[in-house]
Amino acid sequence: MAESQAKSPGGGESGGDQSPRATQRDQQKVGMQMQRKVANQAKMASSRSLLTKDLSRKVLITAALK
């Protein structure tokens, strides 16, 4: 129990002997990785809807031009 609490994110007190800069860098790295994962998932999920939107927009534009 104590180990899991110490390792939980936001529990920076446990790493008091480490330099704060290093822990901050690690946290930033993890944050960036998570952001990339979420962004990629969002892209995958929205790519279909975006494609259909683009297609409908192109159809509307070509219909308006004719």
TIMI-2910 file (N, C-alpha, C, CB; in pm, 1 decimal, decimal comma, always signed):
<rs>
+----------+----------+----------+----------+----------+----------+----------+----------+----------+----------+----------+----------+------+
!      n_x !      n_y !      n_z !     ca_x !     ca_y !     ca_z !      c_x !      c_y !      c_z !     cb_x !     cb_y !     cb_z ! resn !
+----------+----------+----------+----------+----------+----------+----------+----------+----------+----------+----------+----------+------+
!    +82,5 !   -120,5 !     +0,0 !     +0,0 !     +0,0 !     +0,0 !    +86,4 !   +126,2 !     +0,0 !    -93,5 !     +0,2 !   +121,3 !  Met !
!   +186,6 !   +128,5 !    +88,1 !   +270,2 !   +249,1 !    +98,5 !   +346,3 !   +272,6 !    -30,7 !   +368,6 !   +237,3 !   +216,3 !  Ala !
!   +391,9 !   +163,7 !    -95,7 !   +468,3 !   +180,0 !   -220,2 !   +381,4 !   +241,1 !   -329,0 !   +524,5 !    +44,7 !   -267,6 !  Glu !
!   +258,9 !   +188,1 !   -343,9 !   +172,3 !   +239,2 !   -449,5 !   +138,0 !   +385,4 !   -424,1 !    +44,1 !   +155,2 !   -459,7 !  Ser !
!   +120,0 !   +422,5 !   -297,8 !    +90,8 !   +561,8 !   -267,8 !   +210,4 !   +650,5 !   -302,5 !    +53,4 !   +578,0 !   -119,8 !  Gln !
!   +330,6 !   +601,3 !   -276,0 !   +449,6 !   +681,5 !   -304,0 !   +470,4 !   +698,3 !   -454,3 !   +573,5 !   +617,2 !   -240,5 !  Ala !
!   +435,1 !   +595,0 !   -531,4 !   +457,7 !   +600,7 !   -676,4 !   +345,3 !   +672,4 !   -750,7 !   +473,2 !   +460,3 !   -731,8 !  Lys !
!   +233,5 !   +699,8 !   -683,1 !   +120,3 !   +761,3 !   -751,5 !   +160,1 !   +897,5 !   -806,7 !     +0,0 !   +775,0 !   -656,4 !  Ser !
!   +107,0 !   +935,5 !   -924,7 !   +142,8 !  +1064,8 !   -984,0 !    +99,7 !  +1179,5 !   -892,6 !    +78,0 !  +1080,4 !  -1123,6 !  Pro !
!   +179,1 !  +1284,1 !   -887,4 !   +148,6 !  +1395,5 !   -800,2 !   +209,2 !  +1377,4 !   -663,1 !     +0,3 !  +1413,5 !   -788,7 !  Gly !
!   +260,4 !  +1260,0 !   -630,4 !   +322,1 !  +1235,6 !   -501,2 !   +470,1 !  +1266,6 !   -507,2 !   +299,7 !  +1091,4 !   -456,7 !  Gly !
!   +505,4 !  +1390,5 !   -538,3 !   +644,6 !  +1427,6 !   -555,7 !   +722,4 !  +1429,4 !   -425,8 !   +653,2 !  +1561,0 !   -620,4 !  Gly !
!   +653,0 !  +1424,0 !   -311,6 !   +723,2 !  +1430,0 !   -183,8 !   +814,5 !  +1308,5 !   -166,2 !   +622,7 !  +1438,3 !    -67,8 !  Glu !
!   +775,4 !  +1194,7 !   -222,7 !   +853,4 !  +1072,4 !   -201,7 !   +991,6 !  +1085,0 !   -264,9 !   +779,4 !   +950,4 !   -259,9 !  Ser !
!  +1006,0 !  +1160,8 !   -372,8 !  +1134,9 !  +1174,3 !   -440,0 !  +1209,8 !  +1297,0 !   -393,5 !  +1115,9 !  +1179,9 !   -589,5 !  Gly !
!  +1209,3 !  +1323,1 !   -263,2 !  +1273,1 !  +1443,9 !   -212,3 !  +1423,5 !  +1441,5 !   -227,6 !  +1238,2 !  +1463,5 !    -68,3 !  Gly !
!  +1484,1 !  +1321,6 !   -229,3 !  +1630,1 !  +1314,1 !   -239,1 !  +1677,7 !  +1336,5 !   -382,5 !  +1679,7 !  +1178,3 !   -188,3 !  Asp !
!  +1589,0 !  +1322,9 !   -480,2 !  +1628,0 !  +1348,5 !   -619,3 !  +1624,0 !  +1498,6 !   -645,9 !  +1534,6 !  +1272,5 !   -718,7 !  Gln !
!  +1693,1 !  +1541,4 !   -751,3 !  +1689,0 !  +1682,8 !   -786,0 !  +1552,7 !  +1714,0 !   -847,2 !  +1804,5 !  +1720,1 !   -884,3 !  Ser !
!  +1490,5 !  +1822,6 !   -806,8 !  +1356,3 !  +1853,7 !   -857,2 !  +1351,8 !  +1872,9 !  -1008,0 !  +1304,1 !  +1977,6 !   -790,1 !  Pro !
!  +1463,6 !  +1920,4 !  -1065,2 !  +1464,4 !  +1941,9 !  -1210,6 !  +1447,8 !  +1810,6 !  -1284,9 !  +1594,2 !  +2010,6 !  -1254,4 !  Arg !
!  +1519,5 !  +1705,9 !  -1238,8 !  +1512,9 !  +1576,8 !  -1307,2 !  +1371,1 !  +1520,8 !  -1300,8 !  +1613,0 !  +1476,9 !  -1245,1 !  Ala !
!  +1309,3 !  +1527,5 !  -1183,6 !  +1173,5 !  +1473,9 !  -1171,5 !  +1078,3 !  +1554,2 !  -1259,1 !  +1126,2 !  +1476,0 !  -1023,9 !  Thr !
!  +1097,0 !  +1684,5 !  -1264,4 !  +1011,0 !  +1767,8 !  -1347,6 !  +1025,9 !  +1727,7 !  -1494,8 !  +1045,1 !  +1917,8 !  -1328,1 !  Gln !
!  +1150,5 !  +1704,9 !  -1536,6 !  +1174,2 !  +1665,5 !  -1675,9 !  +1104,3 !  +1533,0 !  -1705,1 !  +1326,3 !  +1654,0 !  -1704,8 !  Arg !
!  +1117,5 !  +1438,1 !  -1610,9 !  +1053,0 !  +1308,0 !  -1631,3 !   +902,5 !  +1325,7 !  -1642,2 !  +1087,4 !  +1210,8 !  -1516,3 !  Asp !
!   +846,6 !  +1407,2 !  -1553,9 !   +702,1 !  +1428,4 !  -1558,2 !   +661,5 !  +1492,0 !  -1690,9 !   +656,8 !  +1516,8 !  -1440,3 !  Gln !
!   +740,9 !  +1586,1 !  -1738,8 !   +709,7 !  +1649,4 !  -1867,3 !   +714,5 !  +1547,3 !  -1979,7 !   +807,3 !  +1764,7 !  -1896,2 !  Gln !
!   +816,6 !  +1459,7 !  -1975,3 !   +828,4 !  +1355,6 !  -2078,2 !   +704,2 !  +1269,2 !  -2079,1 !   +953,4 !  +1268,6 !  -2054,9 !  Lys !
!   +665,9 !  +1221,8 !  -1960,2 !   +547,7 !  +1135,2 !  -1951,2 !   +425,0 !  +1210,2 !  -1999,9 !   +526,3 !  +1085,4 !  -1806,2 !  Val !
!   +413,6 !  +1337,4 !  -1961,2 !   +299,4 !  +1416,7 !  -2004,0 !   +294,1 !  +1429,9 !  -2154,9 !   +303,9 !  +1553,8 !  -1940,3 !  Gly !
!   +409,5 !  +1453,6 !  -2215,8 !   +412,9 !  +1467,0 !  -2361,8 !   +372,6 !  +1335,8 !  -2428,5 !   +553,6 !  +1509,9 !  -2409,2 !  Met !
!   +423,6 !  +1224,3 !  -2375,9 !   +387,8 !  +1094,8 !  -2432,9 !   +237,4 !  +1072,4 !  -2423,1 !   +463,5 !   +981,3 !  -2361,7 !  Gln !
!   +179,5 !  +1103,0 !  -2308,0 !    +35,2 !  +1085,1 !  -2289,6 !    -41,3 !  +1174,8 !  -2387,5 !     -5,9 !  +1116,9 !  -2142,8 !  Met !
!     +3,7 !  +1300,8 !  -2400,7 !    -63,3 !  +1391,9 !  -2492,7 !    -58,9 !  +1336,8 !  -2634,9 !     +1,4 !  +1531,3 !  -2487,2 !  Gln !
!    +59,1 !  +1282,5 !  -2674,5 !    +71,3 !  +1227,6 !  -2809,4 !    -24,2 !  +1110,9 !  -2827,4 !   +215,8 !  +1183,2 !  -2837,5 !  Arg !
!    -27,9 !  +1022,0 !  -2727,3 !   -117,9 !   +906,5 !  -2737,1 !   -261,4 !   +953,1 !  -2754,3 !   -105,7 !   +816,4 !  -2612,3 !  Lys !
!   -303,7 !  +1046,9 !  -2668,9 !   -441,8 !  +1095,6 !  -2674,4 !   -469,5 !  +1162,2 !  -2808,7 !   -469,3 !  +1194,3 !  -2559,2 !  Val !
!   -372,4 !  +1241,9 !  -2855,2 !   -391,1 !  +1311,7 !  -2982,5 !   -403,6 !  +1211,4 !  -3096,7 !   -274,1 !  +1408,8 !  -3009,1 !  Ala !
!   -319,1 !  +1107,7 !  -3095,7 !   -325,8 !  +1006,8 !  -3201,2 !   -460,0 !   +935,1 !  -3197,7 !   -210,9 !   +905,7 !  -3186,9 !  Asn !
!   -506,9 !   +901,4 !  -3076,6 !   -636,3 !   +835,1 !  -3066,1 !   -747,2 !   +925,7 !  -3118,6 !   -664,5 !   +794,8 !  -2920,5 !  Gln !
!   -738,8 !  +1053,8 !  -3085,3 !   -840,0 !  +1148,3 !  -3131,0 !   -836,3 !  +1159,1 !  -3283,1 !   -818,6 !  +1286,7 !  -3066,4 !  Ala !
!   -714,7 !  +1162,9 !  -3340,1 !   -702,0 !  +1168,8 !  -3485,8 !   -766,3 !  +1046,7 !  -3549,0 !   -554,3 !  +1178,9 !  -3527,5 !  Lys !
!   -734,2 !   +928,8 !  -3495,0 !   -789,6 !   +806,2 !  -3550,4 !   -942,3 !   +808,8 !  -3544,3 !   -735,1 !   +683,9 !  -3475,2 !  Met !
!   -995,5 !   +853,6 !  -3431,7 !  -1140,3 !   +852,6 !  -3412,7 !  -1207,6 !   +955,3 !  -3503,0 !  -1175,3 !   +880,3 !  -3266,0 !  Ala !
!  -1145,8 !  +1073,1 !  -3516,4 !  -1211,9 !  +1181,0 !  -3589,8 !  -1177,0 !  +1180,2 !  -3737,6 !  -1175,0 !  +1314,4 !  -3529,9 !  Ser !
!  -1081,7 !  +1096,7 !  -3779,5 !  -1040,3 !  +1098,9 !  -3919,9 !  -1157,6 !  +1062,7 !  -4010,5 !   -922,6 !  +1002,0 !  -3943,5 !  Ser !
!  -1238,3 !   +965,7 !  -3967,8 !  -1352,6 !   +926,7 !  -4051,2 !  -1450,5 !  +1042,2 !  -4065,3 !  -1424,0 !   +803,9 !  -3991,8 !  Arg !
!  -1487,7 !  +1102,2 !  -3952,3 !  -1583,5 !  +1211,8 !  -3959,0 !  -1525,5 !  +1328,9 !  -4037,6 !  -1623,6 !  +1256,9 !  -3817,9 !  Ser !
!  -1394,1 !  +1354,0 !  -4020,0 !  -1331,4 !  +1462,4 !  -4094,7 !  -1335,6 !  +1432,0 !  -4244,0 !  -1186,0 !  +1484,0 !  -4048,0 !  Leu !
!  -1306,9 !  +1307,3 !  -4281,7 !  -1310,2 !  +1270,4 !  -4422,8 !  -1449,3 !  +1292,2 !  -4480,1 !  -1267,1 !  +1124,4 !  -4441,7 !  Leu !
!  -1551,3 !  +1246,9 !  -4408,8 !  -1687,4 !  +1263,6 !  -4459,6 !  -1722,7 !  +1411,8 !  -4469,0 !  -1788,6 !  +1189,9 !  -4369,4 !  Thr !
!  -1677,2 !  +1492,1 !  -4371,2 !  -1703,6 !  +1635,8 !  -4376,5 !  -1636,0 !  +1696,2 !  -4498,1 !  -1655,0 !  +1705,6 !  -4247,8 !  Lys !
!  -1509,3 !  +1660,4 !  -4520,5 !  -1436,4 !  +1713,7 !  -4635,6 !  -1506,5 !  +1675,3 !  -4765,2 !  -1291,1 !  +1662,6 !  -4636,3 !  Asp !
!  -1547,0 !  +1549,0 !  -4774,5 !  -1613,3 !  +1503,5 !  -4896,7 !  -1742,5 !  +1580,9 !  -4919,2 !  -1642,1 !  +1352,6 !  -4889,9 !  Leu !
!  -1823,2 !  +1594,4 !  -4815,3 !  -1949,8 !  +1666,6 !  -4831,7 !  -1922,9 !  +1811,8 !  -4868,8 !  -2034,5 !  +1659,0 !  -4702,5 !  Ser !
!  -1818,8 !  +1870,9 !  -4810,0 !  -1785,3 !  +2009,3 !  -4841,6 !  -1744,9 !  +2020,7 !  -4988,6 !  -1671,7 !  +2060,4 !  -4749,7 !  Arg !
!  -1661,4 !  +1925,6 !  -5034,5 !  -1617,5 !  +1929,5 !  -5174,4 !  -1737,2 !  +1913,6 !  -5267,6 !  -1512,7 !  +1818,9 !  -5202,1 !  Lys !
!  -1827,0 !  +1823,8 !  -5230,5 !  -1945,8 !  +1803,7 !  -5314,1 !  -2026,8 !  +1931,7 !  -5321,0 !  -2032,7 !  +1688,3 !  -5259,8 !  Val !
!  -2043,9 !  +1996,9 !  -5205,4 !  -2120,9 !  +2121,8 !  -5203,1 !  -2052,2 !  +2228,3 !  -5287,9 !  -2138,6 !  +2172,2 !  -5058,1 !  Leu !
!  -1918,7 !  +2236,9 !  -5277,2 !  -1845,6 !  +2339,0 !  -5352,8 !  -1859,2 !  +2312,4 !  -5502,1 !  -1696,1 !  +2341,7 !  -5311,7 !  Ile !
!  -1839,5 !  +2186,8 !  -5542,1 !  -1848,2 !  +2156,6 !  -5685,7 !  -1990,4 !  +2180,0 !  -5735,1 !  -1804,5 !  +2010,3 !  -5714,3 !  Thr !
!  -2090,9 !  +2148,7 !  -5653,0 !  -2229,5 !  +2172,7 !  -5694,0 !  -2255,5 !  +2322,6 !  -5708,7 !  -2327,9 !  +2111,0 !  -5591,8 !  Ala !
!  -2197,9 !  +2402,3 !  -5620,3 !  -2217,4 !  +2547,6 !  -5627,3 !  -2146,1 !  +2605,5 !  -5749,0 !  -2166,3 !  +2615,4 !  -5498,6 !  Ala !
!  -2033,2 !  +2546,8 !  -5788,2 !  -1957,5 !  +2599,1 !  -5901,7 !  -2026,2 !  +2567,4 !  -6034,0 !  -1816,0 !  +2542,1 !  -5901,6 !  Leu !
!  -2097,9 !  +2456,2 !  -6038,9 !  -2159,3 !  +2416,5 !  -6166,6 !  -2276,9 !  +2505,0 !  -6204,3 !  -2205,3 !  +2272,1 !  -6159,7 !  Lys !
+----------+----------+----------+----------+----------+----------+----------+----------+----------+----------+----------+----------+------+
</rs>
